[in-house]
Amino acid sequence: MEEQIKYIKKLWKDKKSDEGSLVYPQQKSIAIEIYDILTKGGKICVTLCAPPQWGKTGVSLYLAKKFTTTKNKWFTDYNQVYFCTGMSDTSMVKQTQDRLLPCWKKKVFHRNTFLRVVNHIKLLQKINKDYNILIILDECHIANLENQSMSEKLHELNIFKLDYLKTHNIKFLQISATPSNALVDCMDWGKYHDKIIPPILEGYVSFSGIISENRIREPLNLNDYENCVKFTDDFSIFPENRYHIVRMSIYTPNGGLSPYNIAKEHFRMICKSKGYNLIELNSEISKKTKEGIFLSLNNEPKSHTIIMIKNMLRAGKTLCDKFIGFGHEIVTIGDKSYSSEVQGIPGRLCGWGKKKGLGAPIIYCDENIIKNYILLYSSKFDYNEETLEWRDNRMTKKLEEIAPRKSIPSIFNTHKIQGLSKLDQLNDELNENNGEFVHSSDEEGSEEVYNYD
């Protein structure tokens, strides 16, 4: 124990001396709060619901430090902390690795490498060391359905029994700006789950701030050549050359060319005539090329440059916005998942230290969706808020006004966890209160209100 504590603290000190502050005060405060909830509070799972680019990796890092350097019964071997995501974007994995201590660089997993987590825990089970484990699920709304591979692999471990989770000190932190069904399912865990919604402090560039600065425009149909011309004509409003990021759909409802390919041909002709540059950023190009494109955002381009994106930037990835001019989010046919809009280009341009005011990026996206996200956040992620309009492919629509919105079962759905059914929880409460059922309710005026601004 002492040797590990010294080791982690030295790594922390070394990284801090090289890079400066590793976590900001609010991130540290939230991490300590989560740690106390998971240990002294007796919770098994916490959901951190924080807006895009708020600094959730910093919370994960400090939480891992607390679990691996605090002398108590929850002291955790640093090899038994797992940083996971349902995304498959390797650039996000590298970004996370760069922010963590060196001892955790090989403990970052996306959905295609998640089997390594399962295999490692199976090994711990064989040698009876399967206790004091921390599993962090970033962007927990992605690839989380009960019939998807991450859920199936995790349930192979046979750990989802309440008694096992409690006696072995297995802890989960799930994180997302749009937690969706992951949060709804965990709310059914009763006293074994809690959610954290940080207040938005000054210095964070929020959706509210972007709206107040009139930096949202109605999206264009970029399958129309004239709209592509209109989009590029406005590049001149910026005093220097900029990158202009366009996220397009590859879905082709009636066959033929995809919206992405149609817009790409339009922009190719326009860029050729105006001397602009066109770059494609997608899962088909090499990892090295992707990283080169992301790094180039730190420097002014030689000419206005359109970066066309497909199958990427759904969440998680941090972008340097120093030389970003316009961002254009996907326009879809029919209903669009609100989570996708929030987590796409609009979400990438929020964050601490992001540009604001004159010269800041301008976003083409659905302002109504962004306003509904602000309402969702203000409601503390109450998906049944009466005035909330929220479309999500992981949530069923409300069948009638008074009916609760239902979610599609996720990894943490209670029917998959032995001992967490409503009847089990009622029996648990009766046992704790000597056979007497105690109905608890908030005292009048006790509710803490979180405002998005």
BAVEXLUM-512227 format. One record per residue (C-alpha): x, y negated, z. Coordinates in nm, 2 decimals. Layout:
! residues N
       u       v       w
       X       Y       Z
...
! end
This chain:
! residues 453
       u       v       w
    0.00    0.00    0.00
    0.27   -0.25    0.10
    0.48   -0.18   -0.20
    0.19   -0.23   -0.44
    0.09   -0.56   -0.27
    0.44   -0.69   -0.31
    0.44   -0.58   -0.67
    0.11   -0.74   -0.77
    0.20   -1.06   -0.58
    0.54   -1.08   -0.76
    0.37   -1.03   -1.10
    0.12   -1.30   -1.01
    0.40   -1.54   -0.91
    0.61   -1.47   -1.22
    0.32   -1.52   -1.46
    0.21   -1.83   -1.28
    0.56   -1.98   -1.30
    0.56   -1.91   -1.68
    0.21   -2.02   -1.76
    0.09   -2.25   -1.48
   -0.25   -2.19   -1.32
   -0.39   -1.84   -1.39
   -0.74   -1.91   -1.26
   -0.92   -2.23   -1.19
   -1.08   -2.32   -0.85
   -1.43   -2.23   -0.96
   -1.32   -1.90   -1.11
   -1.13   -1.81   -0.79
   -1.43   -1.91   -0.57
   -1.67   -1.69   -0.78
   -1.43   -1.40   -0.78
   -1.40   -1.42   -0.39
   -1.78   -1.43   -0.37
   -1.81   -1.12   -0.59
   -1.55   -0.94   -0.39
   -1.74   -1.01   -0.07
   -2.06   -0.89   -0.22
   -1.91   -0.57   -0.34
   -1.73   -0.49   -0.01
   -1.89   -0.65    0.29
   -2.22   -0.69    0.12
   -2.24   -0.32    0.03
   -2.34   -0.37   -0.33
   -2.23   -0.13   -0.60
   -2.27   -0.36   -0.90
   -2.26   -0.73   -0.96
   -2.37   -0.90   -1.29
   -2.19   -1.23   -1.36
   -2.40   -1.44   -1.59
   -2.19   -1.73   -1.70
   -2.22   -1.94   -2.02
   -1.99   -1.88   -2.32
   -1.62   -1.96   -2.27
   -1.68   -2.04   -1.90
   -1.37   -1.84   -1.80
   -1.50   -1.50   -1.71
   -1.17   -1.33   -1.77
   -1.02   -1.55   -1.50
   -1.28   -1.42   -1.25
   -1.20   -1.06   -1.35
   -0.83   -1.12   -1.30
   -0.86   -1.27   -0.96
   -1.12   -1.00   -0.85
   -0.87   -0.73   -0.96
   -0.60   -0.91   -0.76
   -0.82   -0.91   -0.45
   -0.90   -0.54   -0.47
   -0.54   -0.45   -0.52
   -0.38   -0.67   -0.25
   -0.63   -0.67    0.03
   -0.56   -0.43    0.32
   -0.89   -0.26    0.40
   -1.09    0.05    0.31
   -1.16   -0.09   -0.04
   -0.79   -0.12   -0.12
   -0.76   -0.01   -0.49
   -0.47    0.14   -0.68
   -0.40   -0.10   -0.96
   -0.42    0.19   -1.21
   -0.78    0.24   -1.10
   -0.89   -0.10   -1.23
   -1.04   -0.08   -1.58
   -1.11   -0.38   -1.80
   -1.36   -0.26   -2.06
   -1.59   -0.41   -2.33
   -1.85   -0.27   -2.57
   -1.70   -0.47   -2.85
   -1.46   -0.32   -3.10
   -1.27   -0.63   -3.18
   -0.90   -0.56   -3.12
   -0.81   -0.94   -3.13
   -1.03   -0.98   -2.82
   -0.85   -0.69   -2.65
   -0.51   -0.86   -2.72
   -0.65   -1.20   -2.60
   -0.76   -1.03   -2.27
   -0.42   -0.85   -2.24
   -0.24   -1.17   -2.27
   -0.43   -1.33   -1.98
   -0.39   -1.03   -1.74
   -0.09   -0.93   -1.54
    0.16   -0.70   -1.72
    0.05   -0.40   -1.50
   -0.30   -0.42   -1.66
   -0.21   -0.47   -2.02
   -0.27   -0.10   -2.09
   -0.59   -0.10   -1.88
   -0.79   -0.30   -2.14
   -1.03   -0.08   -2.34
   -1.29   -0.14   -2.61
   -1.56    0.09   -2.71
   -1.34    0.30   -2.95
   -1.08    0.36   -2.68
   -1.32    0.39   -2.38
   -1.27    0.77   -2.38
   -0.93    0.70   -2.22
   -1.11    0.55   -1.92
   -1.33    0.86   -1.88
   -1.03    1.10   -1.92
   -0.83    0.91   -1.66
   -1.12    0.92   -1.41
   -1.16    1.30   -1.48
   -0.80    1.34   -1.39
   -0.86    1.16   -1.07
   -1.15    1.38   -0.99
   -0.94    1.69   -1.04
   -0.68    1.57   -0.79
   -0.95    1.44   -0.55
   -0.84    1.08   -0.59
   -1.16    0.96   -0.75
   -1.24    0.68   -0.50
   -1.19    0.31   -0.48
   -1.24    0.24   -0.85
   -1.33   -0.09   -1.01
   -1.48   -0.09   -1.36
   -1.53   -0.43   -1.53
   -1.76   -0.43   -1.83
   -1.71   -0.76   -2.03
   -1.98   -0.86   -2.28
   -2.19   -0.59   -2.12
   -2.48   -0.66   -2.35
   -2.29   -0.50   -2.64
   -2.30   -0.12   -2.72
   -2.47   -0.06   -2.38
   -2.77    0.15   -2.48
   -2.81    0.48   -2.29
   -2.78    0.68   -2.62
   -2.46    0.50   -2.73
   -2.11    0.64   -2.69
   -1.99    0.44   -2.39
   -2.30    0.53   -2.18
   -2.28    0.90   -2.28
   -1.90    0.91   -2.20
   -1.95    0.74   -1.87
   -2.23    0.97   -1.77
   -2.01    1.27   -1.85
   -1.82    1.19   -1.53
   -2.13    1.29   -1.33
   -2.06    0.99   -1.10
   -2.41    0.83   -1.13
   -2.54    0.95   -0.80
   -2.61    0.69   -0.53
   -2.44    0.89   -0.26
   -2.13    0.95   -0.47
   -2.10    0.58   -0.57
   -2.13    0.48   -0.21
   -1.90    0.73   -0.05
   -1.63    0.70   -0.32
   -1.64    0.32   -0.33
   -1.71    0.30   -0.71
   -1.77   -0.06   -0.80
   -1.89   -0.23   -1.12
   -1.87   -0.58   -1.24
   -2.06   -0.65   -1.56
   -2.02   -0.98   -1.74
   -2.20   -1.17   -2.01
   -2.34   -1.51   -2.11
   -2.64   -1.31   -2.24
   -2.68   -1.01   -2.01
   -3.01   -0.90   -2.16
   -3.11   -0.54   -2.07
   -2.79   -0.48   -1.87
   -2.91   -0.73   -1.61
   -3.28   -0.62   -1.63
   -3.19   -0.26   -1.56
   -2.95   -0.35   -1.27
   -3.22   -0.57   -1.11
   -3.40   -0.24   -1.04
   -3.11   -0.13   -0.83
   -3.26   -0.33   -0.54
   -3.01   -0.39   -0.26
   -2.72   -0.23   -0.44
   -2.70   -0.50   -0.71
   -2.66   -0.87   -0.71
   -2.63   -1.14   -0.98
   -2.41   -1.45   -0.98
   -2.50   -1.75   -1.19
   -2.23   -2.02   -1.15
   -2.33   -2.39   -1.15
   -2.20   -2.58   -1.45
   -1.94   -2.83   -1.33
   -1.81   -3.14   -1.50
   -1.53   -3.06   -1.74
   -1.71   -2.77   -1.91
   -1.84   -2.86   -2.25
   -2.19   -2.71   -2.24
   -2.48   -2.67   -2.49
   -2.66   -2.96   -2.31
   -2.36   -3.18   -2.37
   -2.33   -3.08   -2.74
   -2.70   -3.15   -2.79
   -2.68   -3.49   -2.61
   -2.40   -3.59   -2.85
   -2.62   -3.49   -3.15
   -2.36   -3.24   -3.27
   -2.61   -2.98   -3.38
   -2.75   -2.98   -3.73
   -3.02   -2.77   -3.89
   -2.86   -2.47   -4.07
   -2.84   -2.46   -4.45
   -2.93   -2.18   -4.69
   -2.57   -2.13   -4.82
   -2.70   -1.89   -5.09
   -2.80   -2.21   -5.26
   -2.51   -2.36   -5.45
   -2.63   -2.72   -5.39
   -2.63   -2.66   -5.01
   -2.27   -2.54   -5.02
   -2.18   -2.86   -5.21
   -2.37   -3.06   -4.94
   -2.18   -2.87   -4.66
   -1.84   -2.95   -4.82
   -1.92   -3.31   -4.91
   -1.93   -3.40   -4.54
   -1.58   -3.28   -4.47
   -1.47   -3.64   -4.54
   -1.63   -3.76   -4.21
   -1.32   -3.62   -4.03
   -1.01   -3.83   -4.02
   -0.78   -3.54   -4.09
   -0.79   -3.20   -4.26
   -1.00   -2.95   -4.06
   -1.10   -2.58   -4.05
   -1.47   -2.52   -4.12
   -1.59   -2.18   -3.99
   -1.88   -2.01   -4.16
   -2.03   -1.69   -4.03
   -2.25   -1.51   -4.28
   -2.46   -1.20   -4.29
   -2.37   -0.89   -4.50
   -2.72   -0.76   -4.47
   -2.88   -0.71   -4.81
   -3.26   -0.65   -4.78
   -3.34   -0.60   -5.14
   -3.01   -0.47   -5.28
   -2.76   -0.67   -5.48
   -2.50   -0.91   -5.35
   -2.50   -0.99   -4.98
   -2.56   -1.35   -4.85
   -2.19   -1.34   -4.76
   -2.07   -1.26   -5.11
   -2.30   -1.51   -5.27
   -2.18   -1.79   -5.05
   -1.82   -1.68   -5.09
   -1.85   -1.72   -5.47
   -2.01   -2.07   -5.43
   -1.73   -2.18   -5.19
   -1.46   -2.03   -5.41
   -1.57   -2.25   -5.70
   -1.61   -2.56   -5.49
   -1.27   -2.51   -5.32
   -1.10   -2.47   -5.65
   -1.25   -2.80   -5.78
   -1.18   -3.00   -5.47
   -0.84   -2.85   -5.38
   -0.96   -2.69   -5.06
   -0.86   -2.36   -4.92
   -1.08   -2.05   -4.86
   -0.99   -1.77   -4.61
   -1.18   -1.46   -4.53
   -1.17   -1.33   -4.17
   -1.32   -0.99   -4.12
   -1.27   -0.64   -3.98
   -1.12   -0.53   -4.31
   -0.80   -0.73   -4.30
   -0.49   -0.63   -4.09
   -0.46   -0.71   -3.72
   -0.15   -0.92   -3.80
   -0.34   -1.13   -4.05
   -0.63   -1.19   -3.81
   -0.39   -1.30   -3.54
   -0.22   -1.53   -3.79
   -0.55   -1.70   -3.88
   -0.64   -1.75   -3.51
   -0.30   -1.90   -3.43
   -0.32   -2.13   -3.73
   -0.62   -2.31   -3.57
   -0.37   -2.48   -3.34
   -0.22   -2.68   -3.63
   -0.38   -2.91   -3.89
   -0.43   -2.73   -4.22
   -0.26   -2.87   -4.53
   -0.61   -2.92   -4.68
   -0.97   -2.87   -4.57
   -1.01   -2.49   -4.52
   -1.32   -2.28   -4.51
   -1.29   -1.97   -4.30
   -1.56   -1.72   -4.39
   -1.64   -1.46   -4.12
   -1.83   -1.14   -4.13
   -1.86   -0.87   -3.86
   -1.67   -1.08   -3.61
   -1.70   -1.35   -3.35
   -2.02   -1.21   -3.20
   -1.89   -1.29   -2.85
   -1.58   -1.31   -2.63
   -1.32   -1.46   -2.86
   -1.18   -1.80   -2.76
   -1.11   -2.04   -3.04
   -0.88   -2.34   -3.04
   -1.11   -2.62   -3.16
   -0.85   -2.89   -3.20
   -0.88   -2.89   -3.58
   -1.23   -2.74   -3.62
   -1.46   -2.96   -3.82
   -1.79   -2.78   -3.89
   -1.91   -2.44   -3.76
   -2.20   -2.28   -3.94
   -2.39   -1.99   -3.78
   -2.56   -1.70   -3.96
   -2.90   -1.77   -4.11
   -3.10   -1.45   -4.12
   -3.42   -1.34   -4.29
   -3.69   -1.28   -4.02
   -3.64   -1.28   -3.64
   -3.29   -1.33   -3.52
   -3.15   -1.21   -3.19
   -3.11   -1.52   -2.97
   -2.81   -1.36   -2.80
   -2.64   -1.35   -3.13
   -2.69   -1.72   -3.20
   -2.58   -1.82   -2.85
   -2.27   -1.60   -2.86
   -2.17   -1.68   -3.22
   -2.02   -2.00   -3.34
   -2.21   -2.23   -3.10
   -2.08   -2.03   -2.80
   -1.72   -2.03   -2.93
   -1.73   -2.41   -2.93
   -1.83   -2.44   -2.56
   -1.58   -2.42   -2.28
   -1.33   -2.60   -2.05
   -1.12   -2.86   -2.22
   -1.31   -2.83   -2.55
   -1.34   -3.14   -2.76
   -1.64   -3.37   -2.71
   -1.75   -3.70   -2.84
   -1.64   -3.86   -3.17
   -1.44   -3.61   -3.38
   -1.56   -3.30   -3.20
   -1.69   -3.01   -3.40
   -2.04   -3.02   -3.55
   -2.25   -2.71   -3.54
   -2.51   -2.59   -3.79
   -2.73   -2.36   -3.59
   -3.09   -2.31   -3.45
   -3.13   -2.58   -3.19
   -3.45   -2.42   -3.06
   -3.25   -2.11   -2.96
   -2.99   -2.31   -2.78
   -3.26   -2.51   -2.59
   -3.42   -2.18   -2.48
   -3.08   -2.05   -2.36
   -3.05   -2.36   -2.14
   -3.40   -2.28   -2.00
   -3.30   -1.92   -1.94
   -2.99   -2.03   -1.76
   -3.18   -2.28   -1.55
   -3.43   -2.00   -1.46
   -3.14   -1.79   -1.32
   -3.19   -1.55   -1.61
   -3.55   -1.47   -1.54
   -3.65   -1.32   -1.87
   -4.02   -1.34   -1.76
   -4.01   -1.72   -1.72
   -4.35   -1.83   -1.86
   -4.22   -2.10   -2.08
   -3.93   -1.90   -2.21
   -3.91   -1.80   -2.58
   -3.65   -1.53   -2.61
   -3.60   -1.27   -2.89
   -3.35   -1.00   -2.82
   -3.31   -0.67   -2.99
   -3.24   -0.51   -2.65
   -3.56   -0.64   -2.50
   -3.92   -0.56   -2.61
   -4.16   -0.84   -2.67
   -4.41   -0.93   -2.41
   -4.73   -0.75   -2.51
   -4.95   -1.00   -2.33
   -4.88   -1.32   -2.13
   -4.90   -1.16   -1.79
   -4.71   -0.85   -1.87
   -4.34   -0.83   -1.78
   -4.09   -0.81   -2.06
   -3.93   -0.47   -2.08
   -3.58   -0.38   -2.18
   -3.44   -0.09   -2.38
   -3.26    0.14   -2.13
   -2.89    0.07   -2.08
   -2.60    0.24   -1.91
   -2.73    0.14   -1.57
   -3.10    0.22   -1.61
   -3.22    0.36   -1.28
   -3.38    0.67   -1.43
   -3.03    0.79   -1.51
   -2.90    0.74   -1.16
   -2.98    0.99   -0.89
   -3.11    0.83   -0.58
   -3.20    0.49   -0.73
   -3.56    0.55   -0.83
   -3.82    0.32   -0.67
   -3.93    0.61   -0.45
   -3.58    0.68   -0.34
   -3.52    0.31   -0.25
   -3.85    0.30   -0.05
   -3.75    0.61    0.14
   -3.40    0.46    0.20
   -3.57    0.14    0.34
   -3.80    0.35    0.56
   -3.50    0.54    0.70
   -3.31    0.22    0.78
   -3.61    0.07    0.96
   -3.71    0.38    1.16
   -4.00    0.46    0.94
   -4.14    0.11    0.93
   -4.17   -0.07    0.59
   -4.06   -0.43    0.62
   -4.16   -0.66    0.34
   -3.90   -0.93    0.28
   -3.97   -1.26    0.10
   -3.79   -1.58    0.06
   -3.87   -1.85    0.31
   -4.04   -2.15    0.16
   -3.79   -2.39    0.01
   -3.50   -2.15    0.05
   -3.44   -2.09   -0.32
   -3.12   -2.23   -0.45
   -3.17   -2.40   -0.79
   -2.90   -2.39   -1.05
   -2.91   -2.66   -1.31
   -2.74   -2.60   -1.64
   -2.59   -2.95   -1.65
! end
